[in-house]
Amino acid sequence: MQDKTYVITEIVGVSDASISAAVSSAITRASQTLKALDWFEIKEVRGTIVDGKVGQYQVTLDVGFRYLTDEEMRAWVRE
């Protein structure tokens, strides 16, 4: 197995439905721009209150994406 190097970046997912939906939304959107996403960690959960009820769920995530090898870079370019 080869050594790997990761970049960690922080993103925030937002959903009216649930914490899980906020996480999924954030990962789905990040994967449209960032390649080689391998993992996430939930750092913070918060939300808004509207008329005494949950308005939105806001989830702060750290996501890790790999620096690609030359071979992986060539494969990404071909896709």
Phi and psi in degrees as a GROMACS rama.xvg file:
@    title "Ramachandran Plot"
@    xaxis  label "Phi"
@    yaxis  label "Psi"
@TYPE xy
-80.4044  155.054  GLN-2
-68.2893  151.179  ASP-3
-128.282  149.449  LYS-4
-124.85  134.344  THR-5
-117.79  151.379  TYR-6
-106.803  138.395  VAL-7
-113.589  130.466  ILE-8
-133.189  153.113  THR-9
-102.434  133.422  GLU-10
-132.736  161.984  ILE-11
-127.321  124.425  VAL-12
-100.808  144.254  GLY-13
-129.855  137.965  VAL-14
-150.563  146.057  SER-15
-81.3268  -17.0837  ASP-16
-91.0402  -50.1961  ALA-17
-168.207  168.153  SER-18
-63.3722  -44.9905  ILE-19
-58.3103  -42.6608  SER-20
-65.378  -36.3793  ALA-21
-65.298  -41.1996  ALA-22
-63.6585  -49.5843  VAL-23
-59.8094  -41.7749  SER-24
-61.6857  -44.811  SER-25
-63.3582  -44.7187  ALA-26
-66.9495  -43.4682  ILE-27
-60.0349  -45.9382  THR-28
-67.5457  -43.85  ARG-29
-62.1563  -36.8388  ALA-30
-69.6977  -14.3199  SER-31
-75.069  -22.1348  GLN-32
-112.844  -40.9277  THR-33
-97.2703  133.762  LEU-34
-100.094  157.321  LYS-35
63.582  34.8211  ALA-36
-67.0213  127.78  LEU-37
-117.885  -27.5894  ASP-38
-157.133  164.96  TRP-39
-142.96  159.331  PHE-40
-137.478  127.623  GLU-41
-76.851  122.104  ILE-42
-99.408  -35.6459  LYS-43
-156.403  142.163  GLU-44
-124.831  130.966  VAL-45
-150.014  178.403  ARG-46
-167.677  -176.995  GLY-47
-111.899  155.865  THR-48
-118.852  127.95  ILE-49
-128.969  119.398  VAL-50
52.7723  41.4204  ASP-51
77.2162  10.4687  GLY-52
-131.164  162.849  LYS-53
-64.8626  124.881  VAL-54
-91.3331  -50.0383  GLY-55
-146.934  150.456  GLN-56
-101.984  134.441  TYR-57
-126.244  121.308  GLN-58
-121.389  122.258  VAL-59
-91.8889  127.92  THR-60
-124.659  144.127  LEU-61
-94.7066  131.76  ASP-62
-119.086  142.795  VAL-63
-111.389  129.554  GLY-64
-128.784  144.558  PHE-65
-81.6382  143.034  ARG-66
-71.0025  130.338  TYR-67
-84.9598  147.628  LEU-68
-72.9983  168.175  THR-69
-57.5282  -42.8424  ASP-70
-62.9521  -43.2953  GLU-71
-64.7542  -38.8387  GLU-72
-60.5477  -44.6408  MET-73
-62.1313  -39.1908  ARG-74
-65.6067  -40.7265  ALA-75
-63.9974  -40.6733  TRP-76
-64.8637  -36.6907  VAL-77
-71.0014  -23.0452  ARG-78
